[in-house]
């Protein structure tokens, strides 16, 4: 198996989701630390513009978004399963809710002045200003939730999650952990980091015990790797063969030039030659002066595919 190279930073909640999956599956991985804010030149050389954290690299294949990264890790190490057959649909649906609705509610709640030093560490006023500007650029014109609204919503979500554990089962959907647990966990983990505000969890004691069980999976076997070394690995590797059924729902053929862009925030398009189009995934081939030829993969859900018109440069 080729090395799993994980680009992340310590306090990234979505990174914690994948780090814990590494532990769950007892995987060894290379740890590349990236800046929490732009610029991220070495990461962008690999992704072609995608700036969100984390990113998984396997040779010259670059995987974006934790929903897809989890699928990739499941293919590599299918046991223990992230998607137990009896709850696969429910676990994916609950995970999608946690990665969007629950996550943004937690973010709106914890990003209060009293908790910021616990989430970001000791920052100078200039660094704090840079972080705020970076996240504002990521969110763009997306609506902001007030602290009062976030507090009320979060209390209700915590009650619902507590209720899911009321019958004594160890995990949210039964006797085994699923992708739903890992997606909910990274939100609870980030809430726990915000120590002055974490007492909101006291009303959900079963959920706190569940979080301890999740944390016990650990982070697998990480080993540090320099970002420059990761670029060298990409440049020297070839992407895995993409002999997959091509599923066209856009009227775009394999080999045409396209852009892929998130639909919610950090709307930075990645352009390249469409190589993979399955029921669940897109991938584009692109060339970077430093990283060489790479294939950048995205999940369909949460991303938009557009054809680039070569005669005018406009997209359709």
C-alpha positions as MATLAB code, in Angstrom:
seq = 'XXXXXXXXXXXXXXXXXXXXXXXXXXXXXXXXXXXXXXXXXXXXXXXXXXXXXXXXXXXXXXXXXXXXXXXXXXXXXXXXXXXXXXXXXXXXXXXXXXXXXXXXXXXXXXXXXXXXXXXXXXXXXXXXXXXXXXXXXXXXXXXXXXXXXXXXXXXXXXXXXXXXXXXXXXXXXXXXXXXXXXXXXXXXXXXXXXXXXXXXXXXXXXXXXXXXXXXXXXXXXXXXXXXXXXXXXXXXXXXXXXXXXXXXXXXXXXXXXXXXXXXXXXXXXXXXXXXXXXXXXXXXXXXXXXXXXXXXXXXXXXXXXXXXXXXXXXXX';
ca = [
       0.000    0.000    0.000;
       1.281    3.467   -0.882;
       1.891    5.893    1.973;
      -1.030    7.855    3.357;
       0.085   11.498    3.545;
      -2.239   13.682    5.573;
      -2.124   17.495    5.322;
      -3.659   19.033    8.444;
      -3.105   21.223   11.503;
      -3.626   20.248   15.166;
      -6.744   22.275   16.042;
      -8.642   21.537   12.829;
     -11.903   19.757   13.752;
     -12.320   18.034   10.391;
      -8.718   16.855   10.663;
      -9.528   15.318   14.039;
     -12.329   13.355   12.358;
      -9.843   11.688   10.019;
      -7.076   11.341   12.615;
      -9.519    9.335   14.726;
     -10.463    7.169   11.729;
      -6.750    6.407   11.314;
      -6.822    5.194   14.916;
     -10.052    3.245   14.441;
      -8.533    1.398   11.488;
      -5.062    1.176   13.071;
      -3.386    2.826   10.085;
       0.087    4.293    9.751;
       0.249    7.722    8.108;
       2.566   10.595    7.312;
       1.708   13.881    9.020;
       2.268   17.113    7.081;
       1.411   20.214    9.097;
      -0.042   23.093    7.072;
      -0.846   26.691    8.047;
      -4.368   27.258    9.413;
      -4.747   30.341    7.201;
      -3.711   31.349    3.710;
      -1.226   31.447    2.064;
      -0.677   27.693    1.795;
       1.599   27.471   -1.252;
       2.671   23.838   -0.881;
      -0.895   22.625   -0.355;
      -2.239   24.684   -3.265;
       0.464   23.221   -5.511;
      -1.152   19.841   -4.882;
      -4.826   20.827   -4.969;
      -4.845   23.539   -7.618;
      -6.751   25.987   -5.425;
      -8.730   23.960   -2.913;
      -7.761   25.428    0.458;
      -9.876   23.630    3.039;
      -8.365   21.369    5.697;
      -7.617   18.456    5.666;
      -6.343   16.870    2.424;
      -5.213   13.274    1.917;
      -2.419   12.512   -0.534;
      -1.588    9.060   -1.872;
       1.278    9.482   -4.331;
      -0.044   11.811   -7.042;
      -3.701   11.314   -6.045;
      -5.041   14.185   -3.925;
      -8.312   13.663   -2.029;
     -10.376   16.637   -0.850;
     -13.192   16.718    1.737;
     -13.452   14.330    4.677;
     -16.538   12.582    3.264;
     -14.439   11.350    0.346;
     -11.319   10.774    2.456;
     -13.352    8.477    4.729;
     -14.529    6.506    1.688;
     -10.940    6.146    0.485;
      -9.766    4.868    3.858;
     -12.670    2.407    3.891;
     -11.540    1.018    0.529;
      -7.966    0.695    1.775;
      -8.861   -0.841    5.163;
     -12.454   -2.167    5.069;
     -12.340   -3.613    8.577;
     -13.491   -2.357   10.996;
     -16.205   -0.833    8.829;
     -17.130    2.843    8.840;
     -20.388    1.968    7.107;
     -21.927   -1.129    8.775;
     -24.370   -2.582    6.251;
     -27.403   -2.382    8.521;
     -26.982    1.362    9.143;
     -25.074    2.545    6.070;
     -27.760    4.927    4.817;
     -28.549    6.268    8.275;
     -24.877    6.698    9.160;
     -24.086    8.638    5.977;
     -27.126   10.862    6.444;
     -26.349   11.602   10.095;
     -22.710   12.279    9.166;
     -23.751   14.785    6.503;
     -25.950   16.599    9.060;
     -23.107   16.671   11.581;
     -20.534   17.912    9.046;
     -22.799   20.799    8.050;
     -25.591   21.806   10.433;
     -24.014   20.678   13.705;
     -20.546   21.895   12.709;
     -21.637   25.431   11.833;
     -23.742   25.639   14.995;
     -20.721   24.670   17.109;
     -18.533   27.173   15.240;
     -20.986   30.004   15.877;
     -21.168   29.037   19.566;
     -17.445   28.581   20.330;
     -16.051   31.535   18.406;
     -16.649   33.865   21.311;
     -13.794   36.013   22.702;
     -13.540   34.039   25.941;
     -12.833   30.788   24.077;
     -10.616   31.978   21.242;
      -7.266   31.496   23.049;
      -8.238   27.879   23.771;
      -9.112   27.232   20.128;
      -6.288   29.080   18.415;
      -3.535   29.274   21.017;
      -1.717   32.463   22.008;
      -2.020   34.774   19.003;
      -0.803   38.329   18.628;
      -3.426   40.945   17.687;
      -2.042   40.880   14.142;
      -2.376   37.099   13.934;
      -5.906   37.254   15.321;
      -6.801   39.863   12.734;
      -5.309   37.705    9.965;
      -7.285   34.679   11.161;
     -10.539   36.656   11.255;
      -9.933   38.026    7.757;
      -9.096   34.567    6.412;
     -12.268   32.994    7.813;
     -14.390   35.925    6.630;
     -13.059   35.379    3.116;
     -13.867   31.683    3.375;
     -17.448   32.301    4.458;
     -18.072   35.034    1.887;
     -21.718   36.093    1.946;
     -22.952   33.034    3.846;
     -25.389   33.953    6.654;
     -23.917   34.307   10.136;
     -25.628   32.675   13.111;
     -25.835   34.759   16.275;
     -24.423   33.417   19.544;
     -27.919   33.349   21.051;
     -29.308   31.358   18.145;
     -26.341   28.996   18.172;
     -26.684   28.421   21.931;
     -30.349   27.506   21.682;
     -29.865   25.280   18.661;
     -26.838   23.540   20.149;
     -28.690   22.718   23.365;
     -31.427   21.063   21.330;
     -28.961   19.132   19.170;
     -27.148   17.892   22.271;
     -30.477   16.732   23.736;
     -31.184   14.768   20.552;
     -27.749   13.147   20.540;
     -28.095   12.307   24.234;
     -31.425   10.674   23.449;
     -29.788    8.501   20.781;
     -27.655    6.964   23.541;
     -30.522    6.585   26.012;
     -30.929    2.821   25.527;
     -27.361    2.160   26.648;
     -25.838    1.357   23.251;
     -22.166    2.407   23.055;
     -22.386    4.291   19.742;
     -24.954    6.526   18.092;
     -26.438    3.903   15.775;
     -25.753    0.691   17.640;
     -23.067   -1.568   19.036;
     -20.414   -0.531   16.488;
     -18.980    2.863   15.599;
     -19.897    4.254   12.177;
     -19.059    7.313   10.097;
     -21.853    9.093   11.989;
     -19.899    8.817   15.240;
     -16.743   10.270   13.718;
     -18.595   13.215   12.148;
     -20.439   14.057   15.355;
     -17.281   13.523   17.409;
     -15.153   16.149   15.697;
     -17.819   18.750   16.522;
     -17.941   17.667   20.183;
     -14.127   17.557   20.299;
     -13.938   21.171   19.108;
     -16.591   22.156   21.636;
     -14.516   20.545   24.386;
     -11.460   22.535   23.277;
     -13.412   25.721   24.021;
     -13.037   25.092   27.752;
     -14.812   28.216   29.081;
     -17.900   27.264   27.055;
     -17.754   23.461   27.244;
     -20.044   23.238   30.301;
     -22.964   23.179   27.874;
     -22.106   19.464   27.556;
     -22.822   18.833   31.234;
     -26.494   18.350   30.381;
     -25.518   15.386   28.156;
     -23.561   12.962   30.393;
     -24.057    9.958   28.112;
     -22.699   11.973   25.198;
     -19.610   12.886   27.232;
     -19.018    9.212   28.030;
     -19.473    8.391   24.341;
     -16.890   11.065   23.459;
     -14.410    9.378   25.807;
     -15.022    6.048   24.059;
     -14.418    7.695   20.695;
     -11.226    9.426   21.837;
      -9.882    6.047   22.979;
      -9.482    4.985   19.325;
      -6.440    7.270   19.189;
      -4.734    8.525   16.041;
      -3.095    5.415   14.615;
       0.623    5.626   13.812;
       1.592    9.121   12.595;
       5.072   10.023   11.422;
       6.167   13.567   10.580;
       6.838   14.530    6.976;
       7.949   17.876    5.541;
       5.579   19.498    3.052;
       8.442   19.782    0.553;
       8.916   16.016    0.758;
       5.222   15.488    0.063;
       5.556   17.596   -3.085;
       8.549   15.526   -4.188;
       6.561   12.322   -3.673;
       3.727   13.678   -5.833;
       6.124   14.792   -8.568;
       7.784   11.379   -8.710;
       4.569    9.325   -8.582;
       1.876    8.443  -11.071;
      -1.807    8.637  -10.220;
      -3.673    5.362   -9.798;
      -5.416    4.052  -12.908;
      -8.966    5.379  -13.205;
     -10.700    2.446  -14.915;
     -14.110    3.278  -13.453;
     -17.591    3.450  -14.931;
     -18.055    7.012  -16.213;
     -21.363    8.437  -15.000;
     -22.396   11.571  -16.914;
     -25.184   13.741  -15.486;
     -23.872   17.049  -16.872;
     -23.334   16.420  -20.572;
     -19.570   16.595  -20.043;
     -17.316   13.898  -21.473;
     -14.168   12.427  -20.005;
     -11.177   14.533  -20.990;
     -13.010   17.851  -21.238;
     -11.721   20.827  -19.266;
     -13.806   21.557  -16.177;
     -13.816   23.320  -12.844;
     -14.907   21.803   -9.520;
     -15.994   24.172   -6.742;
     -17.471   23.704   -3.243;
     -21.090   24.808   -2.979;
     -21.074   26.087    0.607;
     -17.908   28.031    1.533;
     -14.295   28.551    0.450;
     -15.519   28.750   -3.135;
     -12.146   28.319   -4.814;
     -12.477   26.445   -8.135;
     -10.030   23.757   -9.190;
      -9.571   23.441  -12.944;
      -8.372   20.433  -14.872;
      -9.192   17.645  -17.300;
     -12.162   15.550  -16.157;
     -10.834   12.055  -15.519;
     -13.272   10.411  -13.093;
     -17.042   10.823  -12.850;
     -18.772    8.144  -10.772;
     -21.998    8.158   -8.780;
     -20.133    9.615   -5.804;
     -16.891   11.191   -7.016;
     -15.252   13.518   -9.521;
     -11.545   13.806  -10.257;
      -9.586   16.151  -12.490;
      -6.073   15.814  -13.854;
      -3.899   18.911  -13.659;
      -0.223   19.824  -13.875;
       1.678   22.005  -11.406;
       5.242   23.323  -11.912;
       6.303   21.880   -8.550;
       3.967   18.940   -7.869;
       3.936   17.685  -11.459;
       0.915   15.862  -12.855;
      -1.628   15.128  -10.124;
      -5.235   13.944   -9.982;
      -7.441   15.875   -7.558;
     -10.526   14.036   -6.261;
     -13.778   15.461   -4.863;
     -17.068   14.002   -3.646;
     -20.089   14.847   -5.813;
     -22.205   15.921   -2.842;
     -21.214   19.421   -1.775;
     -19.376   20.284   -4.992;
     -20.311   21.726   -8.385;
     -18.930   20.644  -11.764;
     -18.789   23.082  -14.681;
     -17.436   22.777  -18.199;
     -14.922   25.400  -19.292;
     -15.593   26.793  -22.754;
     -12.210   26.898  -24.451;
     -13.250   29.420  -27.124;
     -14.212   32.187  -24.708;
     -12.938   31.019  -21.338;
     -16.467   31.190  -19.928;
     -18.027   28.360  -17.948;
     -21.390   26.742  -18.519;
];
